[in-house]
């Protein structure tokens, strides 16, 4: 091995690292926008869905079998929608949006 190889390897490593570092913000922005686009196009969870039935999901919490009148999807730890949105994604029902004012048996109080 000659003395020049480690020097070139170090330059290649630094060059590759700098390129990756410069590309990272762009990759993050593209990833966020594609996730937002996918989330905006999610179908609404139907009460007739087998998983929804199993967890007693209801679009209207007032008509559900909840144990407390302050339990809604929007204040559940599993709800991933934005405040004020009528529908939003839920960790329990991947690939579907749930009603902001809905409820299911997997409800867990959001901290805070």
C-alpha positions in Angstrom: 0.0 0.0 0.0 1.3 3.4 -0.8 1.1 6.5 1.4 -1.2 8.2 -1.2 -4.2 5.8 -0.8 -5.3 6.8 2.7 -5.1 10.5 1.7 -7.4 9.9 -1.3 -9.7 7.7 0.7 -10.0 10.4 3.3 -10.8 13.0 0.6 -13.4 10.7 -0.9 -15.0 10.1 2.5 -15.1 13.8 3.3 -16.5 14.6 -0.2 -19.2 11.9 0.0 -20.1 13.1 3.6 -20.4 16.7 2.5 -22.7 15.7 -0.5 -24.9 13.6 1.8 -25.1 16.4 4.3 -26.1 18.9 1.6 -28.8 16.5 0.3 -30.3 15.7 3.7 -32.6 18.8 4.0 -34.0 18.2 0.5 -34.7 14.6 1.3 -36.4 15.5 4.6 -38.6 18.1 2.8 -39.6 15.6 0.1 -40.4 13.0 2.7 -42.6 15.4 4.7 -44.5 16.6 1.7 -45.1 13.0 0.4 -46.4 11.9 3.9 -48.7 14.9 4.0 -50.0 14.1 0.5 -50.6 10.5 1.5 -52.4 11.6 4.7 -54.6 14.0 2.8 -55.9 11.2 0.6 -56.7 8.6 3.2 -60.2 7.1 3.1 -62.5 7.6 6.0 -62.9 4.7 8.4 -66.3 3.1 8.0 -68.2 1.9 11.1 -68.8 -1.3 9.1 -65.1 -2.1 8.8 -64.3 -5.3 10.7 -61.6 -3.7 12.8 -63.8 -0.7 13.5 -66.6 -3.1 14.6 -64.2 -5.1 16.8 -63.1 -1.9 18.6 -66.7 -0.4 18.7 -65.6 2.6 16.6 -68.3 5.3 16.1 -68.1 8.4 14.0 -70.1 10.2 16.7 -68.8 9.6 20.2 -72.1 10.7 21.7 -73.7 7.6 20.1 -70.9 5.2 21.3 -70.4 3.0 24.3 -67.7 5.2 25.8 -67.3 5.3 29.6 -66.9 9.1 29.9 -68.4 12.0 28.0 -65.0 13.7 27.5 -63.6 10.8 25.3 -63.2 11.7 21.6 -60.7 10.7 18.9 -59.3 14.3 18.9 -58.1 13.9 22.6 -56.9 10.4 22.2 -53.2 9.5 22.3 -53.6 7.5 19.1 -55.1 10.3 17.0 -52.5 11.9 14.7 -54.7 14.5 13.0 -54.2 18.2 13.4 -56.3 20.2 15.8 -59.5 21.5 14.1 -59.4 18.9 11.3 -62.7 17.0 10.9 -60.9 13.8 10.0 -57.3 12.6 10.8 -55.1 9.5 10.8 -55.0 7.2 13.8 -52.3 4.7 14.9 -55.0 2.1 15.6 -56.5 2.2 12.1 -53.5 2.6 9.7 -54.3 3.8 6.2 -57.7 5.3 7.3 -58.8 8.6 8.7 -61.1 8.7 11.8 -63.7 11.3 12.7 -62.4 14.0 15.0 -65.5 13.6 17.1 -65.4 9.8 17.0 -64.5 7.2 19.6 -63.3 3.6 19.9 -62.5 1.2 22.7 -58.8 1.8 22.2 -59.2 5.4 23.4 -56.3 6.5 25.7 -56.2 10.0 27.1 -53.6 12.3 25.4 -51.2 13.7 28.0 -51.4 17.4 28.7 
